[in-house]
Amino acid sequence: MSASADSPSQERPRSVVRSLLRLWPYVRPVRVRLFTAAFVAVIASCLSLVIPLVLKWLVDGPVAGRDPGGVWLGGALLLGLGVLEAVLFGFRRWLVARPLAGVEAAMRSAFYRRLQRLPVSFHDRWPSGQLLSRATTDLQLVRMFLAFPLTFLLVNGTTIAVGFVILLLQDWLLGLVLLAPVIPLVVLCSLFETKYSKVARTAQDQVGDLTTVVEEGVLGIRIIKGFGRNRSQARAFATLSRSLRSTELRKARLLAGLWALIMALPELAIGAALVLGTLQVADGTLSAGTLVAFLSTALALRWPVESIGFLIAMSNDSATATDRFFEVMDEPEAAQGDARASAPRTESVREDGLRFEGVEFAYPDSPADVPPVLRGVDLHIRHGETLALVGATGSGKTTLTALVPRLHETTRGRITLDGADITGLTRARLRELVAVAFEEPTLFSATAAENVLMGMEGGGPAELDRALGVAQAGFVRNLPAGAATEVGEQGLSLSGGQRQRLALARAVVGGPRFLVLDDPLSALDVHTEALVEAALREVLATTTALVVAHRPSTVLLADRVALLSGGRISAVGTHHELLHTSAEYRTLMSGSPQEGHGPSALLPADAPTVRPAHGHEGRPAR
């Protein structure tokens, strides 16, 4: 999916100037150095217009008068002006290099912070490659614009204006001849900008799509090799590459056409002025020095005029990059909650546990005629209780667990923790209260210890060892550098079970008040699963937990079980109660129709004896 499909910039008229003005908050801290650099560049550029005046004096004076001393003086002046111009342009570069690198870094940091604060629904919609290209390629284009086109649009515009004033003062007729191409050039630039901006947007979106394919190919290399799909992936990449190449060639053709006209029209005007000026010199109405100065000034204006197309193209690329940057920055952040509403309703409900009250959820981009994933979920997990959540595949179990840490926002209803509505808690406070472990564990390019301690601010070796013990992750000590071993991107240097155990350790390391586990043992072998369950029972004894379960062995960790069916909680009870009263539950636990099967057949042979715990029936004895 290309993020450009829903881009606001494609739905309303786009202004390059308006887009680029949005960069001002980031540029404002370095404005003094930028304005100074622009002023220095203007002075340096205007020095090139002084050179023709020196030439006029040199030709009409020392050369015509055969004065060697004057010629040497004129040559020294020309050399001095050239050296001074070079020094000033070098000084301009020094002025802008460091601050603009800082602007780019500040924008990239702000972009990354925004990505971290945007809701999960945003990341579900946007391809990661589109976000990567905005954080890298697009911001590089913005920095290049601030370093070069922004300054030289002003510098070249000023130089052209000053140069034509000098030309008109030297000979107004020849000056008008050189001004003749101005109107056609303005019209051409306007048409070019309209067409080029559309092609530039397409190209930058295609770069994002290509980045997505590359990223998926690298992260999914095991699947690609395992199924022998390298050729199909290569074909997909080649197709996108050809599309991008075609778009870039369209950009090049547009720019080449404009540049050809921008160069041709001034050259024709200079040629006409040369013929007319030569005739005037022959008639004695114009001095040779004036003609030399006039043509030198006209030639000095060639680069400022010819660079217009190049500068406009870079400005359009940068405006497109700015639009793409702010498409993400303008996305509304997830609500942080109102700390004033975070207190429980009364002191008596502080030990209330976890409640779902009339909870409804539909994905933001789902069609209006599709029913919500969750419809009127009412559920109470008492303080200190562990509740197993079971249901058929696609019933919404993972979605329900994602609502507790507010990875998704409820469409209706509310969720409370010890009587406090989670929407009234700040994100930081909510993350302190609730820890999560997902079925698909995500690890980062960091050490094993750093991955685990992400679950506890300021955690140390003692907390790390305790968490690794609970998750039966002793394998960490056998890694090359122990807990300091880098686990690699996505933790792919580890097995699936090892990744899952580290994710579980990360969830329990901080001793959270509320624990949400989404089938945390699915990748473990039977022996390791039994060891983890034994250690996990001690953790569950001191917390309020919601555990998604697919197997009887996981269900037996819980005090009670809730059956999610059709987007609602259809039954709640102990494992044994539901085996007797719910045919759907028996089917889920056995994986086969229930005819001829008694409830006892659904228990593992080594199932522990069940006795009351924490005042609730159904949790296995510890």
C-alpha positions as CSV (number, residue, x, y, z in Angstrom):
1,M,0.0,0.0,0.0
2,S,1.3,3.4,-0.8
3,A,0.6,6.0,1.7
4,S,0.1,8.5,-1.0
5,A,-3.3,7.1,-1.7
6,D,-4.8,9.1,1.1
7,S,-2.4,12.0,1.1
8,P,-4.1,15.4,1.8
9,S,-1.7,17.0,-0.7
10,Q,-3.5,15.2,-3.5
11,E,-6.9,16.4,-2.5
12,R,-6.4,20.2,-2.4
13,P,-4.4,22.7,-4.4
14,R,-0.8,22.7,-3.3
15,S,1.3,25.8,-2.8
16,V,5.1,25.3,-2.8
17,V,5.6,28.4,-0.7
18,R,2.9,27.5,1.8
19,S,4.5,24.0,2.2
20,L,8.0,25.3,2.7
21,L,6.8,28.0,5.2
22,R,5.9,25.2,7.6
23,L,9.6,24.6,8.1
24,W,9.9,27.9,9.9
25,P,9.5,26.6,13.5
26,Y,12.6,24.3,12.9
27,V,14.6,27.0,11.1
28,R,13.8,29.8,13.5
29,P,16.6,28.8,16.1
30,V,19.2,29.2,13.4
31,R,17.7,32.1,11.5
32,V,20.5,34.6,12.4
33,R,23.2,32.4,10.7
34,L,20.9,31.7,7.7
35,F,20.2,35.4,7.2
36,T,23.9,36.2,7.6
37,A,24.8,33.5,5.1
38,A,22.3,34.9,2.6
39,F,23.6,38.4,3.0
40,V,27.2,37.2,2.5
41,A,26.1,35.3,-0.6
42,V,24.4,38.4,-2.0
43,I,27.5,40.5,-1.5
44,A,29.7,37.8,-3.1
45,S,27.3,37.4,-6.1
46,C,27.1,41.2,-6.6
47,L,30.9,41.4,-6.7
48,S,30.8,39.5,-9.9
49,L,28.9,42.4,-11.4
50,V,31.6,44.8,-10.4
51,I,34.1,43.0,-12.6
52,P,32.5,44.2,-15.9
53,L,32.7,47.8,-14.6
54,V,36.4,47.3,-13.9
55,L,36.7,45.9,-17.5
56,K,35.0,48.9,-18.9
57,W,37.5,51.2,-17.1
58,L,40.3,49.0,-18.2
59,V,39.4,49.0,-21.9
60,D,38.4,52.6,-22.2
61,G,41.3,53.8,-20.0
62,P,44.6,52.0,-19.7
63,V,44.2,49.8,-22.7
64,A,43.0,52.6,-25.0
65,G,45.7,54.9,-23.5
66,R,48.4,52.2,-23.7
67,D,49.1,52.6,-20.0
68,P,50.9,49.4,-18.7
69,G,50.7,50.5,-15.1
70,G,46.9,51.0,-15.4
71,V,46.6,47.5,-17.0
72,W,48.5,45.9,-14.1
73,L,46.3,47.8,-11.6
74,G,43.2,46.6,-13.4
75,G,44.4,43.1,-13.4
76,A,45.1,43.2,-9.7
77,L,41.6,44.6,-9.1
78,L,40.1,41.7,-11.1
79,L,42.2,39.2,-9.2
80,G,41.3,40.7,-5.8
81,L,37.6,40.7,-6.7
82,G,37.7,37.0,-7.7
83,V,39.5,36.0,-4.6
84,L,37.2,38.0,-2.3
85,E,34.1,36.4,-4.1
86,A,35.5,32.9,-3.5
87,V,36.3,33.6,0.2
88,L,32.8,35.0,0.8
89,F,31.1,32.0,-0.8
90,G,33.3,29.7,1.4
91,F,32.3,31.7,4.4
92,R,28.6,31.3,3.5
93,R,29.1,27.5,3.4
94,W,30.7,27.5,6.8
95,L,27.9,29.5,8.2
96,V,25.1,27.1,7.1
97,A,26.7,23.7,7.4
98,R,26.5,23.0,11.1
99,P,23.1,24.7,11.9
100,L,21.4,23.0,9.0
101,A,22.7,19.6,10.1
102,G,21.1,20.5,13.5
103,V,17.8,21.4,11.8
104,E,17.7,18.0,10.0
105,A,18.6,16.2,13.3
106,A,15.9,18.1,15.2
107,M,13.3,17.3,12.5
108,R,14.3,13.6,12.5
109,S,14.0,13.5,16.3
110,A,10.6,15.2,16.3
111,F,9.5,12.7,13.6
112,Y,10.6,9.7,15.6
113,R,9.0,11.0,18.8
114,R,5.7,11.5,16.9
115,L,5.9,7.9,15.6
116,Q,6.3,6.7,19.1
117,R,3.2,8.6,20.3
118,L,0.9,7.8,17.4
119,P,-1.7,5.1,18.0
120,V,-1.3,1.5,16.9
121,S,-4.1,2.0,14.3
122,F,-1.9,4.5,12.5
123,H,1.0,2.0,12.2
124,D,-1.5,-0.6,11.1
125,R,-2.4,1.6,8.1
126,W,1.0,2.9,7.1
127,P,3.7,0.8,5.4
128,S,7.0,1.0,7.3
129,G,8.9,1.8,4.2
130,Q,6.9,5.0,3.7
131,L,7.8,6.1,7.2
132,L,11.5,5.2,6.7
133,S,11.7,7.2,3.5
134,R,10.2,10.2,5.2
135,A,12.7,10.0,8.1
136,T,15.7,9.7,5.8
137,T,15.4,10.7,2.1
138,D,12.8,13.4,2.6
139,L,14.6,15.1,5.4
140,Q,17.9,15.0,3.4
141,L,16.0,16.9,0.6
142,V,14.8,19.4,3.1
143,R,18.3,20.1,4.4
144,M,19.6,20.4,0.8
145,F,16.9,23.0,0.1
146,L,17.8,25.0,3.2
147,A,21.5,24.9,2.3
148,F,21.3,25.8,-1.4
149,P,18.0,26.7,-3.2
150,L,16.6,28.8,-0.3
151,T,19.7,31.0,-0.3
152,F,20.3,31.1,-4.0
153,L,16.7,31.9,-5.0
154,L,17.2,35.1,-3.0
155,V,20.8,35.6,-4.2
156,N,20.2,34.9,-7.8
157,G,17.0,37.0,-7.8
158,T,18.9,39.9,-6.3
159,T,21.8,39.5,-8.7
160,I,19.5,39.5,-11.7
161,A,17.7,42.6,-10.5
162,V,21.0,44.5,-9.8
163,G,22.5,43.3,-13.1
164,F,19.6,44.5,-15.2
165,V,19.7,47.9,-13.5
166,I,23.4,48.1,-14.4
167,L,22.6,47.0,-18.0
168,L,19.9,49.6,-18.4
169,L,22.1,52.3,-17.0
170,Q,24.9,51.4,-19.5
171,D,22.6,51.3,-22.5
172,W,18.8,51.2,-22.2
173,L,18.2,49.8,-25.7
174,L,20.5,46.8,-25.3
175,G,19.1,46.3,-21.8
176,L,15.5,46.1,-23.2
177,V,16.7,43.5,-25.7
178,L,18.0,41.3,-22.9
179,L,14.8,41.8,-20.9
180,A,12.7,40.5,-23.8
181,P,12.8,36.8,-22.7
182,V,11.6,37.5,-19.1
183,I,7.8,37.1,-19.8
184,P,8.2,33.8,-21.7
185,L,10.5,32.5,-19.0
186,V,8.0,33.3,-16.2
187,V,5.2,31.5,-18.1
188,L,7.4,28.5,-18.7
189,C,8.5,28.3,-15.1
190,S,4.9,28.4,-13.9
191,L,3.8,25.6,-16.2
192,F,6.9,23.6,-15.2
193,E,6.2,23.9,-11.5
194,T,2.7,22.6,-11.9
195,K,3.7,19.5,-13.8
196,Y,6.9,18.8,-11.9
197,S,5.4,18.9,-8.5
198,K,3.0,16.1,-9.4
199,V,5.8,13.9,-10.8
200,A,8.0,14.7,-7.8
201,R,5.3,13.5,-5.4
202,T,4.8,10.3,-7.3
203,A,8.5,9.6,-7.3
204,Q,8.9,10.1,-3.6
205,D,5.9,7.9,-2.8
206,Q,7.4,5.2,-5.1
207,V,10.7,5.4,-3.1
208,G,8.6,4.7,0.0
209,D,7.0,1.7,-1.6
210,L,10.4,0.4,-2.8
211,T,11.8,0.8,0.7
212,T,8.9,-1.2,2.1
213,V,9.7,-4.1,-0.3
214,V,13.4,-4.0,0.6
215,E,12.6,-4.0,4.3
216,E,10.2,-6.9,4.0
217,G,12.6,-8.8,1.9
218,V,15.4,-8.5,4.5
219,L,13.2,-9.2,7.5
220,G,11.4,-12.1,5.8
221,I,14.6,-13.6,4.2
222,R,14.0,-17.0,6.0
223,I,10.5,-17.3,4.5
224,I,11.7,-16.2,1.1
225,K,14.5,-18.8,1.1
226,G,12.4,-21.5,2.8
227,F,9.7,-21.3,0.1
228,G,12.1,-20.5,-2.8
229,R,10.3,-17.2,-3.5
230,N,13.5,-15.2,-4.2
231,R,12.5,-14.9,-7.9
232,S,9.0,-13.6,-7.3
233,Q,10.4,-11.1,-4.7
234,A,13.0,-10.0,-7.2
235,R,10.3,-9.6,-9.8
236,A,8.2,-7.4,-7.4
237,F,11.3,-5.3,-6.7
238,A,12.1,-5.0,-10.4
239,T,8.6,-3.9,-11.2
240,L,8.7,-1.1,-8.6
241,S,12.2,-0.2,-9.7
242,R,11.1,0.2,-13.3
243,S,8.1,2.4,-12.2
244,L,10.4,4.6,-10.2
245,R,12.9,4.8,-13.0
246,S,10.1,5.8,-15.4
247,T,9.0,8.5,-13.1
248,E,12.5,9.8,-12.6
249,L,13.0,9.9,-16.4
250,R,9.8,12.0,-16.6
251,K,11.3,14.4,-14.1
252,A,14.5,14.5,-16.1
253,R,12.6,15.2,-19.3
254,L,10.7,18.0,-17.8
255,L,13.8,19.6,-16.3
256,A,15.8,19.1,-19.5
257,G,13.0,20.8,-21.6
258,L,12.8,23.8,-19.2
259,W,16.6,24.1,-18.9
260,A,17.0,24.1,-22.7
261,L,14.5,26.9,-23.1
262,I,15.9,28.8,-20.2
263,M,19.4,28.6,-21.7
264,A,18.3,29.2,-25.3
265,L,16.2,32.3,-24.9
266,P,18.8,34.4,-23.0
267,E,21.5,33.2,-25.4
268,L,19.4,34.5,-28.3
269,A,18.9,37.8,-26.5
270,I,22.7,38.1,-25.8
271,G,23.4,37.4,-29.5
272,A,20.9,40.1,-30.6
273,A,22.5,42.5,-28.1
274,L,26.0,41.7,-29.4
275,V,25.0,42.4,-33.0
276,L,23.2,45.6,-32.1
277,G,26.0,46.8,-29.8
278,T,28.7,46.1,-32.5
279,L,26.7,48.3,-34.9
280,Q,26.6,51.0,-32.3
281,V,30.4,50.8,-31.7
282,A,30.9,51.0,-35.5
283,D,28.7,54.1,-35.6
284,G,30.6,55.7,-32.7
285,T,27.5,55.9,-30.5
286,L,28.9,53.3,-28.0
287,S,32.4,52.9,-26.6
288,A,34.2,49.6,-26.9
289,G,34.6,49.5,-23.2
290,T,30.9,49.9,-22.6
291,L,30.1,47.1,-25.0
292,V,32.7,44.8,-23.3
293,A,31.2,45.7,-19.8
294,F,27.7,45.2,-21.1
295,L,28.4,41.8,-22.5
296,S,30.4,40.8,-19.5
297,T,27.5,41.7,-17.2
298,A,25.1,39.8,-19.4
299,L,27.4,36.7,-19.3
300,A,27.7,37.1,-15.5
301,L,23.9,36.9,-15.3
302,R,23.8,33.6,-17.3
303,W,24.2,31.3,-14.3
304,P,21.6,33.1,-12.1
305,V,19.1,32.9,-15.0
306,E,20.0,29.4,-16.1
307,S,19.8,28.0,-12.5
308,I,16.2,29.1,-12.1
309,G,14.9,25.7,-13.5
310,F,17.3,23.7,-11.3
311,L,16.4,25.8,-8.2
312,I,12.6,25.5,-8.9
313,A,13.0,21.7,-9.3
314,M,14.8,21.3,-6.0
315,S,12.3,23.6,-4.3
316,N,9.4,21.4,-5.6
317,D,11.2,18.2,-4.4
318,S,11.7,19.8,-1.0
319,A,8.1,21.1,-0.8
320,T,6.9,17.5,-1.6
321,A,9.3,16.1,1.1
322,T,7.9,18.7,3.6
323,D,4.3,17.7,2.8
324,R,5.2,14.1,3.4
325,F,6.9,14.9,6.6
326,F,4.0,16.9,7.9
327,E,1.5,14.3,6.8
328,V,2.8,12.2,9.7
329,M,3.4,15.1,12.1
330,D,-0.2,16.3,11.6
331,E,-1.6,12.9,12.6
332,P,-3.4,13.2,15.9
333,E,-1.6,11.6,18.8
334,A,-3.2,9.1,21.0
335,A,-5.0,10.9,23.9
336,Q,-2.8,11.1,27.0
337,G,-5.6,11.1,29.5
338,D,-6.5,13.6,32.1
339,A,-4.6,13.1,35.3
340,R,-7.4,14.7,37.3
341,A,-9.7,11.9,36.4
342,S,-7.2,9.2,37.3
343,A,-8.3,8.7,40.9
344,P,-10.7,5.9,41.7
345,R,-14.3,6.9,42.3
346,T,-14.1,6.0,46.0
347,E,-11.5,4.5,48.3
348,S,-13.6,1.3,48.5
349,V,-13.0,0.4,44.9
350,R,-9.2,0.8,45.0
351,E,-9.0,-3.0,45.1
352,D,-11.6,-3.4,42.4
353,G,-9.4,-5.1,39.8
354,L,-9.9,-4.9,36.0
355,R,-13.3,-4.2,34.5
356,F,-14.7,-4.1,31.0
357,E,-18.0,-2.2,31.0
358,G,-20.0,-2.3,27.7
359,V,-16.8,-2.3,25.7
360,E,-17.3,-2.1,21.9
361,F,-14.5,-1.8,19.3
362,A,-14.4,-1.4,15.6
363,Y,-11.2,-0.7,13.6
364,P,-11.2,2.9,12.3
365,D,-10.9,1.9,8.6
366,S,-13.5,-0.9,8.7
367,P,-16.5,-0.4,6.4
368,A,-19.7,1.0,8.0
369,D,-21.7,-2.2,7.3
370,V,-19.2,-4.4,9.0
371,P,-20.1,-5.2,12.6
372,P,-17.7,-4.3,15.4
373,V,-15.1,-6.8,16.4
374,L,-16.2,-6.5,20.1
375,R,-19.8,-5.8,21.0
376,G,-20.9,-5.0,24.5
377,V,-18.1,-6.8,26.4
378,D,-18.8,-6.9,30.2
379,L,-16.2,-8.6,32.3
380,H,-14.8,-8.3,35.8
381,I,-11.4,-9.7,36.8
382,R,-11.2,-9.3,40.6
383,H,-8.2,-8.0,42.4
384,G,-5.5,-10.6,42.6
385,E,-7.4,-13.0,40.2
386,T,-6.1,-14.6,37.0
387,L,-8.7,-14.9,34.3
388,A,-8.1,-17.0,31.1
389,L,-9.7,-15.6,27.9
390,V,-10.5,-18.3,25.3
391,G,-12.3,-18.1,22.0
392,A,-12.1,-19.3,18.4
393,T,-9.5,-17.9,16.0
394,G,-10.6,-14.4,15.0
395,S,-13.0,-13.9,17.9
396,G,-11.2,-10.8,19.1
397,K,-9.1,-12.0,22.0
398,T,-5.9,-10.2,21.0
399,T,-7.9,-7.1,20.2
400,L,-9.5,-7.1,23.7
401,T,-6.1,-7.5,25.4
402,A,-4.8,-4.6,23.3
403,L,-7.5,-2.3,24.7
404,V,-6.1,-2.6,28.2
405,P,-2.8,-0.8,27.6
406,R,-4.6,1.4,25.1
407,L,-2.8,0.2,22.0
408,H,-6.3,0.6,20.6
409,E,-9.0,2.9,21.9
410,T,-12.5,1.6,22.7
411,T,-15.2,2.7,20.3
412,R,-17.7,2.6,23.2
413,G,-17.8,1.6,26.8
414,R,-15.0,1.9,29.3
415,I,-12.2,-0.1,31.0
416,T,-11.2,0.6,34.6
417,L,-8.2,-0.4,36.7
418,D,-9.0,-0.5,40.4
419,G,-12.0,1.8,39.6
420,A,-10.0,4.4,37.6
421,D,-11.0,4.8,33.9
422,I,-7.9,4.1,31.8
423,T,-8.7,7.1,29.6
424,G,-8.2,9.2,32.6
425,L,-4.8,7.9,33.2
426,T,-1.7,9.3,31.5
427,R,0.1,7.0,29.2
428,A,3.1,6.9,31.4
429,R,1.0,5.9,34.5
430,L,-0.9,3.3,32.5
431,R,2.3,1.7,31.3
432,E,3.5,1.5,34.9
433,L,0.4,-0.3,36.0
434,V,0.0,-2.7,33.1
435,A,2.6,-5.0,31.5
436,V,2.0,-7.0,28.3
437,A,3.5,-10.0,26.5
438,F,2.3,-10.8,23.0
439,E,2.0,-14.0,21.2
440,E,4.5,-12.7,18.6
441,P,7.4,-11.5,20.7
442,T,9.2,-8.4,19.4
443,L,12.9,-7.9,20.4
444,F,15.2,-5.1,19.4
445,S,18.8,-4.8,18.2
446,A,20.1,-4.6,21.7
447,T,21.4,-7.0,24.4
448,A,19.3,-9.6,26.0
449,A,19.4,-7.6,29.3
450,E,18.4,-4.4,27.6
451,N,15.4,-6.1,26.0
452,V,14.2,-7.5,29.3
453,L,14.8,-4.3,31.3
454,M,12.7,-2.3,28.9
455,G,9.9,-3.5,31.1
456,M,11.2,-1.7,34.2
457,E,12.6,1.8,34.4
458,G,15.8,1.7,36.4
459,G,15.9,-2.1,36.8
460,G,19.1,-3.8,37.7
461,P,20.8,-7.2,37.8
462,A,18.6,-8.5,40.6
463,E,15.4,-7.7,38.8
464,L,16.9,-9.1,35.6
465,D,17.8,-12.4,37.2
466,R,14.4,-12.8,38.9
467,A,12.6,-12.1,35.6
468,L,14.8,-14.6,33.7
469,G,14.1,-17.2,36.4
470,V,10.3,-16.7,36.1
471,A,10.5,-17.0,32.3
472,Q,12.9,-20.0,32.5
473,A,15.3,-18.0,30.3
474,G,18.4,-19.5,31.7
475,F,19.7,-20.0,28.2
476,V,20.8,-16.3,28.4
477,R,23.7,-17.2,30.6
478,N,25.0,-19.6,27.9
479,L,25.1,-16.9,25.2
480,P,28.5,-15.8,24.1
481,A,28.5,-12.7,26.3
482,G,25.7,-13.8,28.7
483,A,23.0,-11.2,29.2
484,A,25.2,-8.6,27.4
485,T,24.9,-10.5,24.1
486,E,23.3,-8.6,21.2
487,V,20.3,-10.6,20.1
488,G,20.2,-9.1,16.6
489,E,17.4,-7.4,14.7
490,Q,14.0,-8.8,15.7
491,G,15.9,-11.3,17.9
492,L,16.3,-13.6,14.9
493,S,19.5,-15.0,16.3
494,L,17.3,-16.8,18.9
495,S,14.7,-19.5,18.5
496,G,11.0,-18.7,18.7
497,G,10.7,-20.2,22.2
498,Q,13.7,-18.2,23.4
499,R,12.3,-14.9,22.0
500,Q,9.0,-15.7,23.7
501,R,10.7,-16.3,27.1
502,L,12.6,-13.0,26.9
503,A,9.3,-11.2,26.0
504,L,7.7,-12.9,29.1
505,A,10.6,-11.9,31.3
506,R,10.2,-8.3,30.0
507,A,6.5,-8.4,31.0
508,V,7.1,-9.6,34.6
509,V,10.4,-7.8,35.4
510,G,8.7,-4.7,36.8
511,G,6.3,-6.6,39.1
512,P,3.2,-4.9,37.4
513,R,-0.1,-4.6,39.2
514,F,-1.9,-5.8,36.1
515,L,-0.5,-8.4,33.7
516,V,-1.9,-9.0,30.1
517,L,-0.5,-12.1,28.4
518,D,-1.5,-13.1,24.9
519,D,-0.9,-16.8,24.7
520,P,2.7,-16.4,26.1
521,L,3.6,-20.0,26.0
522,S,2.6,-21.0,22.4
523,A,6.2,-21.4,21.2
524,L,7.5,-23.5,24.1
525,D,8.1,-27.2,24.2
526,V,6.1,-29.3,26.7
527,H,9.0,-29.6,29.2
528,T,9.8,-25.8,29.1
529,E,6.2,-24.9,29.2
530,A,5.7,-26.9,32.5
531,L,8.7,-25.1,34.1
532,V,7.5,-21.7,33.0
533,E,4.0,-22.4,34.2
534,A,5.3,-23.4,37.6
535,A,7.3,-20.2,37.9
536,L,4.5,-18.1,36.4
537,R,2.1,-19.2,39.1
538,E,4.1,-17.4,41.7
539,V,3.9,-14.2,39.7
540,L,0.2,-14.5,39.0
541,A,-0.4,-14.9,42.8
542,T,0.6,-11.3,43.3
543,T,-1.0,-9.6,40.3
544,T,-4.3,-9.2,38.5
545,A,-3.9,-11.0,35.2
546,L,-5.7,-11.5,31.9
547,V,-4.3,-14.4,29.9
548,V,-5.3,-15.4,26.4
549,A,-5.2,-19.2,26.3
550,H,-5.6,-21.8,23.6
551,R,-4.6,-25.0,25.5
552,P,-5.9,-26.6,28.7
553,S,-2.5,-26.4,30.3
554,T,-2.5,-22.6,30.1
555,V,-6.2,-22.4,31.2
556,L,-5.3,-24.2,34.3
557,L,-3.1,-21.3,35.4
558,A,-6.3,-19.2,35.9
559,D,-8.9,-18.9,38.7
560,R,-11.7,-18.5,36.1
561,V,-12.2,-18.7,32.4
562,A,-14.1,-16.3,30.1
563,L,-15.4,-17.5,26.7
564,L,-15.4,-14.8,23.9
565,S,-17.8,-15.6,21.1
566,G,-19.4,-13.4,18.5
567,G,-17.7,-10.3,20.0
568,R,-19.2,-10.9,23.4
569,I,-18.4,-12.8,26.6
570,S,-20.8,-15.7,26.3
571,A,-19.7,-17.6,29.4
572,V,-17.7,-17.2,32.6
573,G,-16.7,-19.8,35.1
574,T,-14.0,-22.2,36.2
575,H,-12.5,-24.6,33.7
576,H,-14.5,-27.5,35.1
577,E,-17.8,-25.5,35.1
578,L,-17.4,-24.5,31.5
579,L,-16.5,-28.1,30.4
580,H,-19.9,-29.2,31.9
581,T,-22.0,-26.2,30.7
582,S,-20.6,-25.0,27.4
583,A,-20.4,-27.1,24.2
584,E,-18.4,-24.4,22.5
585,Y,-15.8,-24.4,25.3
586,R,-15.5,-28.2,25.1
587,T,-14.9,-27.9,21.4
588,L,-12.2,-25.3,21.8
589,M,-10.4,-27.3,24.5
590,S,-10.5,-30.6,22.7
591,G,-10.3,-29.5,19.1
592,S,-13.1,-31.9,18.1
593,P,-16.9,-32.2,18.4
594,Q,-18.1,-33.1,21.8
595,E,-20.3,-36.1,21.1
596,G,-19.2,-39.0,23.1
597,H,-16.6,-37.0,25.1
598,G,-16.9,-36.4,28.8
599,P,-15.4,-33.3,30.5
600,S,-12.7,-35.4,32.2
601,A,-11.3,-36.4,28.8
602,L,-10.4,-32.8,28.3
603,L,-7.9,-32.5,31.2
604,P,-4.3,-33.5,30.7
605,A,-3.2,-36.7,32.4
606,D,-1.0,-34.8,34.8
607,A,-3.4,-31.9,35.6
608,P,-2.9,-30.7,39.2
609,T,-5.6,-30.9,41.8
610,V,-7.7,-27.8,41.9
611,R,-8.5,-26.1,45.1
612,P,-9.6,-22.6,46.2
613,A,-7.0,-19.9,46.0
614,H,-7.3,-16.2,46.9
615,G,-10.9,-16.9,47.7
616,H,-11.7,-17.9,44.1
617,E,-12.3,-21.4,42.9
618,G,-10.5,-23.0,40.0
619,R,-6.8,-22.0,40.3
620,P,-4.4,-25.0,40.4
621,A,-2.7,-25.6,43.7
622,R,0.7,-23.9,43.9
